[in-house]
Amino acid sequence: MIVCSCNVISDHDVRNAVNAADDLPRSPKQVYDCLGCSAECGRCARTIKTIIDDALGACAKSCGAGCPHSAAAAEPDVHAEFALAAS
């Protein structure tokens, strides 16, 4: 099924990107990067995130802070960076 009409990305493309990547993409942006494109309208982001979580299975539920697969480790904390810059 096509989940992103702007880039013509299917659910199989998303699953393959998650399974083939060494660092396990955890966000739609990371999947887009793996597939060599970028989000256009953004309507597919929620669906892509659901497919990522399903593809990662137990890992998506059990990863905690500090795990190299966790969302916190994969994406910088913008608020913390802002606080450091302001001080």
N, CA, C and O atoms as a Tinker XYZ file with bonds, in Angstrom:
   348  protein
     1  N      0.851000   -1.167000    0.000000    73     2
     2  CA     0.000000    0.000000    0.000000    64     1     3
     3  C      0.901000    1.236000    0.000000    63     2     4     5
     4  O      1.916000    1.265000    0.696000    81     3
     5  N      0.537000    2.244000   -0.770000    73     3     6
     6  CA     1.278000    3.510000   -0.805000    64     5     7
     7  C      0.939000    4.304000    0.453000    63     6     8     9
     8  O     -0.229000    4.577000    0.728000    81     7
     9  N      1.970000    4.675000    1.215000    73     7    10
    10  CA     1.746000    5.467000    2.426000    64     9    11
    11  C      2.137000    6.928000    2.223000    63    10    12    13
    12  O      1.666000    7.801000    2.952000    81    11
    13  N      2.983000    7.197000    1.252000    73    11    14
    14  CA     3.384000    8.566000    0.928000    64    13    15
    15  C      3.161000    8.781000   -0.560000    63    14    16    17
    16  O      3.922000    8.283000   -1.389000    81    15
    17  N      2.109000    9.530000   -0.893000    73    15    18
    18  CA     1.826000    9.764000   -2.314000    64    17    19
    19  C      2.800000   10.762000   -2.932000    63    18    20    21
    20  O      3.072000   10.690000   -4.130000    81    19
    21  N      3.323000   11.678000   -2.147000    73    19    22
    22  CA     4.246000   12.681000   -2.688000    64    21    23
    23  C      5.518000   12.033000   -3.239000    63    22    24    25
    24  O      6.019000   12.430000   -4.290000    81    23
    25  N      6.036000   11.027000   -2.516000    73    23    26
    26  CA     7.272000   10.350000   -2.919000    64    25    27
    27  C      7.030000    8.933000   -3.417000    63    26    28    29
    28  O      7.979000    8.223000   -3.751000    81    27
    29  N      5.779000    8.520000   -3.469000    73    27    30
    30  CA     5.371000    7.169000   -3.881000    64    29    31
    31  C      6.171000    6.120000   -3.093000    63    30    32    33
    32  O      6.921000    5.322000   -3.654000    81    31
    33  N      5.976000    6.158000   -1.776000    73    31    34
    34  CA     6.625000    5.214000   -0.863000    64    33    35
    35  C      5.566000    4.267000   -0.333000    63    34    36    37
    36  O      4.503000    4.693000    0.118000    81    35
    37  N      5.866000    2.989000   -0.390000    73    35    38
    38  CA     4.925000    1.981000    0.091000    64    37    39
    39  C      5.285000    1.552000    1.509000    63    38    40    41
    40  O      6.363000    1.863000    2.017000    81    39
    41  N      4.365000    0.838000    2.130000    73    39    42
    42  CA     4.641000    0.294000    3.458000    64    41    43
    43  C      5.816000   -0.674000    3.397000    63    42    44    45
    44  O      6.587000   -0.772000    4.352000    81    43
    45  N      5.960000   -1.391000    2.282000    73    43    46
    46  CA     7.096000   -2.315000    2.116000    64    45    47
    47  C      8.414000   -1.541000    2.055000    63    46    48    49
    48  O      9.420000   -1.989000    2.604000    81    47
    49  N      8.414000   -0.386000    1.392000    73    47    50
    50  CA     9.615000    0.456000    1.331000    64    49    51
    51  C     10.034000    0.880000    2.739000    63    50    52    53
    52  O     11.217000    0.846000    3.078000    81    51
    53  N      9.061000    1.276000    3.553000    73    51    54
    54  CA     9.354000    1.715000    4.924000    64    53    55
    55  C      9.916000    0.550000    5.736000    63    54    56    57
    56  O     10.931000    0.701000    6.416000    81    55
    57  N      9.261000   -0.610000    5.669000    73    55    58
    58  CA     9.746000   -1.776000    6.423000    64    57    59
    59  C     11.148000   -2.174000    5.978000    63    58    60    61
    60  O     12.000000   -2.487000    6.810000    81    59
    61  N     11.391000   -2.165000    4.670000    73    59    62
    62  CA    12.719000   -2.522000    4.160000    64    61    63
    63  C     13.777000   -1.535000    4.628000    63    62    64    65
    64  O     14.893000   -1.939000    4.956000    81    63
    65  N     13.448000   -0.246000    4.665000    73    63    66
    66  CA    14.387000    0.767000    5.142000    64    65    67
    67  C     14.715000    0.543000    6.616000    63    66    68    69
    68  O     15.868000    0.675000    7.024000    81    67
    69  N     13.707000    0.206000    7.409000    73    67    70
    70  CA    13.930000   -0.041000    8.840000    64    69    71
    71  C     14.791000   -1.284000    9.038000    63    70    72    73
    72  O     15.718000   -1.272000    9.848000    81    71
    73  N     14.497000   -2.338000    8.316000    73    71    74
    74  CA    15.224000   -3.592000    8.494000    64    73    75
    75  C     16.620000   -3.573000    7.901000    63    74    76    77
    76  O     17.498000   -4.285000    8.386000    81    75
    77  N     16.849000   -2.776000    6.865000    73    75    78
    78  CA    18.142000   -2.763000    6.183000    64    77    79
    79  C     19.142000   -1.793000    6.825000    63    78    80    81
    80  O     20.350000   -1.960000    6.657000    81    79
    81  N     18.670000   -0.810000    7.536000    73    79    82
    82  CA    19.553000    0.211000    8.106000    64    81    83
    83  C     20.304000   -0.325000    9.319000    63    82    84    85
    84  O     19.752000   -1.065000   10.133000    81    83
    85  N     21.573000    0.062000    9.424000    73    83    86
    86  CA    22.397000   -0.364000   10.554000    64    85    87
    87  C     21.965000    0.292000   11.859000    63    86    88    89
    88  O     22.042000   -0.323000   12.923000    81    87
    89  N     21.507000    1.555000   11.778000    73    87    90
    90  CA    21.172000    2.289000   13.000000    64    89    91
    91  C     19.680000    2.351000   13.282000    63    90    92    93
    92  O     19.248000    3.197000   14.065000    81    91
    93  N     18.884000    1.495000   12.679000    73    91    94
    94  CA    17.444000    1.385000   12.916000    64    93    95
    95  C     16.747000    2.735000   12.986000    63    94    96    97
    96  O     16.624000    3.307000   14.069000    81    95
    97  N     16.289000    3.254000   11.855000    73    95    98
    98  CA    15.575000    4.536000   11.875000    64    97    99
    99  C     14.374000    4.481000   12.799000    63    98   100   101
   100  O     13.623000    3.506000   12.796000    81    99
   101  N     14.194000    5.535000   13.593000    73    99   102
   102  CA    13.115000    5.589000   14.580000    64   101   103
   103  C     12.107000    6.682000   14.286000    63   102   104   105
   104  O     11.104000    6.796000   14.990000    81   103
   105  N     12.348000    7.490000   13.260000    73   103   106
   106  CA    11.424000    8.575000   12.939000    64   105   107
   107  C     11.170000    8.595000   11.435000    63   106   108   109
   108  O     11.969000    8.071000   10.659000    81   107
   109  N     10.060000    9.199000   11.029000    73   107   110
   110  CA     9.800000    9.319000    9.585000    64   109   111
   111  C     10.934000   10.034000    8.843000    63   110   112   113
   112  O     11.279000    9.646000    7.727000    81   111
   113  N     11.516000   11.071000    9.449000    73   111   114
   114  CA    12.614000   11.779000    8.797000    64   113   115
   115  C     13.788000   10.842000    8.541000    63   114   116   117
   116  O     14.396000   10.894000    7.472000    81   115
   117  N     14.110000   10.000000    9.494000    73   115   118
   118  CA    15.213000    9.062000    9.321000    64   117   119
   119  C     14.909000    8.048000    8.217000    63   118   120   121
   120  O     15.810000    7.645000    7.481000    81   119
   121  N     13.642000    7.632000    8.096000    73   119   122
   122  CA    13.251000    6.724000    7.018000    64   121   123
   123  C     13.397000    7.422000    5.678000    63   122   124   125
   124  O     13.928000    6.848000    4.728000    81   123
   125  N     12.923000    8.666000    5.600000    73   123   126
   126  CA    13.074000    9.424000    4.362000    64   125   127
   127  C     14.544000    9.538000    3.974000    63   126   128   129
   128  O     14.894000    9.383000    2.804000    81   127
   129  N     15.406000    9.811000    4.956000    73   127   130
   130  CA    16.839000    9.899000    4.677000    64   129   131
   131  C     17.367000    8.587000    4.109000    63   130   132   133
   132  O     18.145000    8.586000    3.155000    81   131
   133  N     16.939000    7.467000    4.699000    73   131   134
   134  CA    17.356000    6.151000    4.209000    64   133   135
   135  C     16.901000    5.922000    2.766000    63   134   136   137
   136  O     17.596000    5.277000    1.982000    81   135
   137  N     15.735000    6.455000    2.428000    73   135   138
   138  CA    15.172000    6.248000    1.095000    64   137   139
   139  C     15.612000    7.325000    0.100000    63   138   140   141
   140  O     15.232000    7.282000   -1.070000    81   139
   141  N     16.409000    8.284000    0.561000    73   139   142
   142  CA    16.946000    9.304000   -0.327000    64   141   143
   143  C     15.952000   10.362000   -0.764000    63   142   144   145
   144  O     16.065000   10.910000   -1.860000    81   143
   145  N     14.980000   10.653000    0.087000    73   143   146
   146  CA    14.002000   11.691000   -0.248000    64   145   147
   147  C     13.654000   12.457000    1.024000    63   146   148   149
   148  O     14.263000   12.238000    2.071000    81   147
   149  N     12.685000   13.343000    0.934000    73   147   150
   150  CA    12.266000   14.097000    2.112000    64   149   151
   151  C     10.756000   14.265000    2.095000    63   150   152   153
   152  O     10.110000   14.125000    1.057000    81   151
   153  N     10.211000   14.565000    3.256000    73   151   154
   154  CA     8.763000   14.751000    3.375000    64   153   155
   155  C      8.340000   15.989000    2.587000    63   154   156   157
   156  O      9.049000   16.995000    2.552000    81   155
   157  N      7.200000   15.894000    1.974000    73   155   158
   158  CA     6.657000   17.028000    1.230000    64   157   159
   159  C      5.501000   17.650000    2.016000    63   158   160   161
   160  O      5.643000   18.747000    2.555000    81   159
   161  N      4.368000   16.965000    2.087000    73   159   162
   162  CA     3.198000   17.534000    2.770000    64   161   163
   163  C      3.117000   17.077000    4.230000    63   162   164   165
   164  O      2.498000   17.765000    5.042000    81   163
   165  N      3.714000   15.954000    4.584000    73   163   166
   166  CA     3.743000   15.479000    5.959000    64   165   167
   167  C      2.555000   14.658000    6.411000    63   166   168   169
   168  O      2.534000   14.193000    7.550000    81   167
   169  N      1.563000   14.465000    5.553000    73   167   170
   170  CA     0.373000   13.709000    5.967000    64   169   171
   171  C      0.689000   12.252000    6.284000    63   170   172   173
   172  O     -0.083000   11.594000    6.981000    81   171
   173  N      1.801000   11.742000    5.787000    73   171   174
   174  CA     2.130000   10.326000    5.965000    64   173   175
   175  C      2.945000   10.058000    7.229000    63   174   176   177
   176  O      3.141000    8.896000    7.585000    81   175
   177  N      3.419000   11.083000    7.909000    73   175   178
   178  CA     4.346000   10.910000    9.032000    64   177   179
   179  C      3.805000    9.981000   10.115000    63   178   180   181
   180  O      4.533000    9.116000   10.603000    81   179
   181  N      2.562000   10.144000   10.488000    73   179   182
   182  CA     1.977000    9.308000   11.544000    64   181   183
   183  C      1.914000    7.845000   11.103000    63   182   184   185
   184  O      2.206000    6.946000   11.892000    81   183
   185  N      1.536000    7.606000    9.850000    73   183   186
   186  CA     1.463000    6.238000    9.337000    64   185   187
   187  C      2.850000    5.619000    9.268000    63   186   188   189
   188  O      3.029000    4.454000    9.624000    81   187
   189  N      3.831000    6.390000    8.813000    73   187   190
   190  CA     5.204000    5.877000    8.743000    64   189   191
   191  C      5.712000    5.539000   10.139000    63   190   192   193
   192  O      6.368000    4.513000   10.321000    81   191
   193  N      5.424000    6.376000   11.122000    73   191   194
   194  CA     5.850000    6.102000   12.506000    64   193   195
   195  C      5.215000    4.811000   13.015000    63   194   196   197
   196  O      5.873000    4.030000   13.702000    81   195
   197  N      3.952000    4.578000   12.690000    73   195   198
   198  CA     3.278000    3.338000   13.097000    64   197   199
   199  C      3.946000    2.134000   12.453000    63   198   200   201
   200  O      4.144000    1.113000   13.113000    81   199
   201  N      4.297000    2.233000   11.179000    73   199   202
   202  CA     4.967000    1.126000   10.483000    64   201   203
   203  C      6.344000    0.879000   11.088000    63   202   204   205
   204  O      6.748000   -0.273000   11.249000    81   203
   205  N      7.071000    1.944000   11.424000    73   203   206
   206  CA     8.379000    1.799000   12.066000    64   205   207
   207  C      8.235000    1.038000   13.373000    63   206   208   209
   208  O      8.967000    0.079000   13.621000    81   207
   209  N      7.290000    1.462000   14.214000    73   207   210
   210  CA     7.087000    0.808000   15.509000    64   209   211
   211  C      6.709000   -0.656000   15.337000    63   210   212   213
   212  O      7.183000   -1.508000   16.088000    81   211
   213  N      5.857000   -0.960000   14.352000    73   211   214
   214  CA     5.486000   -2.350000   14.091000    64   213   215
   215  C      6.681000   -3.156000   13.606000    63   214   216   217
   216  O      6.865000   -4.303000   14.016000    81   215
   217  N      7.500000   -2.563000   12.731000    73   215   218
   218  CA     8.657000   -3.270000   12.176000    64   217   219
   219  C      9.710000   -3.541000   13.240000    63   218   220   221
   220  O     10.375000   -4.576000   13.205000    81   219
   221  N      9.868000   -2.621000   14.183000    73   219   222
   222  CA    10.862000   -2.807000   15.245000    64   221   223
   223  C     10.360000   -3.738000   16.338000    63   222   224   225
   224  O     11.155000   -4.303000   17.089000    81   223
   225  N      9.059000   -3.896000   16.427000    73   223   226
   226  CA     8.471000   -4.834000   17.377000    64   225   227
   227  C      8.832000   -4.549000   18.814000    63   226   228   229
   228  O      8.666000   -3.430000   19.301000    81   227
   229  N      9.328000   -5.571000   19.493000    73   227   230
   230  CA     9.627000   -5.474000   20.924000    64   229   231
   231  C     10.675000   -4.410000   21.209000    63   230   232   233
   232  O     10.631000   -3.765000   22.257000    81   231
   233  N     11.606000   -4.218000   20.302000    73   231   234
   234  CA    12.651000   -3.221000   20.508000    64   233   235
   235  C     12.048000   -1.834000   20.673000    63   234   236   237
   236  O     12.501000   -1.057000   21.514000    81   235
   237  N     11.036000   -1.520000   19.882000    73   235   238
   238  CA    10.395000   -0.201000   19.949000    64   237   239
   239  C      9.744000    0.023000   21.300000    63   238   240   241
   240  O      9.675000    1.158000   21.771000    81   239
   241  N      9.266000   -1.040000   21.932000    73   239   242
   242  CA     8.589000   -0.908000   23.219000    64   241   243
   243  C      9.553000   -0.951000   24.398000    63   242   244   245
   244  O      9.294000   -0.329000   25.428000    81   243
   245  N     10.681000   -1.688000   24.259000    73   243   246
   246  CA    11.551000   -1.899000   25.407000    64   245   247
   247  C     12.749000   -0.967000   25.466000    63   246   248   249
   248  O     13.385000   -0.871000   26.516000    81   247
   249  N     13.080000   -0.280000   24.388000    73   247   250
   250  CA    14.246000    0.605000   24.401000    64   249   251
   251  C     14.013000    1.758000   25.372000    63   250   252   253
   252  O     12.931000    2.343000   25.419000    81   251
   253  N     15.009000    2.058000   26.115000    73   251   254
   254  CA    14.917000    3.158000   27.061000    64   253   255
   255  C     15.986000    4.191000   26.772000    63   254   256   257
   256  O     16.742000    4.066000   25.809000    81   255
   257  N     16.045000    5.201000   27.599000    73   255   258
   258  CA    17.038000    6.248000   27.439000    64   257   259
   259  C     18.433000    5.632000   27.487000    63   258   260   261
   260  O     18.726000    4.792000   28.338000    81   259
   261  N     19.269000    6.054000   26.581000    73   259   262
   262  CA    20.632000    5.544000   26.524000    64   261   263
   263  C     20.800000    4.403000   25.538000    63   262   264   265
   264  O     21.918000    4.121000   25.108000    81   263
   265  N     19.722000    3.751000   25.179000    73   263   266
   266  CA    19.794000    2.688000   24.183000    64   265   267
   267  C     20.076000    3.326000   22.831000    63   266   268   269
   268  O     19.447000    4.330000   22.496000    81   267
   269  N     21.001000    2.780000   22.039000    73   267   270
   270  CA    21.299000    3.394000   20.750000    64   269   271
   271  C     20.108000    3.398000   19.800000    63   270   272   273
   272  O     20.125000    4.125000   18.806000    81   271
   273  N     19.083000    2.614000   20.075000    73   271   274
   274  CA    17.907000    2.565000   19.222000    64   273   275
   275  C     16.802000    3.490000   19.693000    63   274   276   277
   276  O     15.818000    3.677000   18.976000    81   275
   277  N     16.930000    4.068000   20.858000    73   275   278
   278  CA    15.835000    4.872000   21.396000    64   277   279
   279  C     15.714000    6.196000   20.667000    63   278   280   281
   280  O     16.695000    6.711000   20.130000    81   279
   281  N     14.522000    6.739000   20.651000    73   279   282
   282  CA    14.273000    8.023000   19.988000    64   281   283
   283  C     15.084000    9.134000   20.644000    63   282   284   285
   284  O     15.528000   10.061000   19.966000    81   283
   285  N     15.279000    9.048000   21.947000    73   283   286
   286  CA    16.038000   10.081000   22.650000    64   285   287
   287  C     17.493000   10.097000   22.197000    63   286   288   289
   288  O     18.097000   11.164000   22.092000    81   287
   289  N     18.054000    8.936000   21.929000    73   287   290
   290  CA    19.436000    8.872000   21.465000    64   289   291
   291  C     19.546000    9.242000   19.998000    63   290   292   293
   292  O     20.581000    9.748000   19.564000    81   291
   293  N     18.497000    8.999000   19.229000    73   291   294
   294  CA    18.534000    9.239000   17.786000    64   293   295
   295  C     18.316000   10.697000   17.433000    63   294   296   297
   296  O     18.805000   11.159000   16.403000    81   295
   297  N     17.589000   11.434000   18.268000    73   295   298
   298  CA    17.288000   12.826000   17.955000    64   297   299
   299  C     17.724000   13.706000   19.120000    63   298   300   301
   300  O     17.418000   13.399000   20.272000    81   299
   301  N     18.436000   14.800000   18.837000    73   299   302
   302  CA    18.909000   15.669000   19.913000    64   301   303
   303  C     17.765000   16.351000   20.649000    63   302   304   305
   304  O     16.698000   16.590000   20.084000    81   303
   305  N     18.000000   16.658000   21.907000    73   303   306
   306  CA    17.022000   17.365000   22.720000    64   305   307
   307  C     17.158000   18.855000   22.440000    63   306   308   309
   308  O     18.086000   19.499000   22.931000    81   307
   309  N     16.257000   19.391000   21.670000    73   307   310
   310  CA    16.314000   20.787000   21.249000    64   309   311
   311  C     16.224000   21.719000   22.445000    63   310   312   313
   312  O     16.893000   22.752000   22.478000    81   311
   313  N     15.404000   21.365000   23.429000    73   311   314
   314  CA    15.235000   22.223000   24.601000    64   313   315
   315  C     16.529000   22.313000   25.401000    63   314   316   317
   316  O     16.880000   23.392000   25.879000    81   315
   317  N     17.237000   21.211000   25.554000    73   315   318
   318  CA    18.503000   21.205000   26.288000    64   317   319
   319  C     19.557000   22.031000   25.549000    63   318   320   321
   320  O     20.315000   22.775000   26.170000    81   319
   321  N     19.600000   21.896000   24.225000    73   319   322
   322  CA    20.556000   22.674000   23.437000    64   321   323
   323  C     20.255000   24.173000   23.557000    63   322   324   325
   324  O     21.174000   24.989000   23.644000    81   323
   325  N     18.958000   24.533000   23.561000    73   323   326
   326  CA    18.566000   25.924000   23.693000    64   325   327
   327  C     18.980000   26.464000   25.060000    63   326   328   329
   328  O     19.478000   27.585000   25.163000    81   327
   329  N     18.776000   25.671000   26.102000    73   327   330
   330  CA    19.111000   26.098000   27.452000    64   329   331
   331  C     20.619000   26.318000   27.582000    63   330   332   333
   332  O     21.051000   27.257000   28.250000    81   331
   333  N     21.419000   25.460000   26.949000    73   331   334
   334  CA    22.870000   25.621000   26.995000    64   333   335
   335  C     23.289000   26.886000   26.250000    63   334   336   337
   336  O     24.167000   27.615000   26.711000    81   335
   337  N     22.679000   27.144000   25.126000    73   335   338
   338  CA    23.021000   28.316000   24.329000    64   337   339
   339  C     22.634000   29.603000   25.046000    63   338   340   341
   340  O     23.312000   30.621000   24.906000    81   339
   341  N     21.551000   29.565000   25.811000    73   339   342
   342  CA    21.059000   30.761000   26.505000    64   341   343
   343  C     21.889000   31.087000   27.740000    63   342   344   345
   344  O     21.890000   32.227000   28.205000    81   343
   345  N     22.593000   30.094000   28.274000    73   343   346
   346  CA    23.340000   30.358000   29.519000    64   345   347
   347  C     24.718000   30.913000   29.278000    63   346   348
   348  O     25.452000   31.179000   30.230000    81   347
